[in-house]
Amino acid sequence: MSDNARQPGGKQRGNRKSGENEALLSLYDSLEDLYSILETLDELGIATRDELLAYIDTLDTEVEELESLGSN
């Protein structure tokens, strides 16, 4: 009977460990993504939030212009 009581506890630890590993992998992926974003911003010469917003607005305007050319 004591063996049965121990088994679920062992499974919970295993599941928790698996969940911790998944959480760590997810964090590593997020860090890689963020470093990639920073590298891209550096390549574009964007250093501030305002510069990023201006760049996004410029791209949005260009997309609208291209869409309007395509519909003619």
SULQUIDA-V575298 format. One line per field, one symbol per residue. psi: psi as a letter, one per 30 degrees, with the letter a starting at -180 (. if undefined). Layout:
BEGIN
psi=???
END
This chain:
BEGIN
psi=efeeeeeeeeeeeeeeeeeeeeeeeeeeeeeeeeeeeeeeeeefgkfleeeeeeeeeeeeeeeeeeeeeff.
END
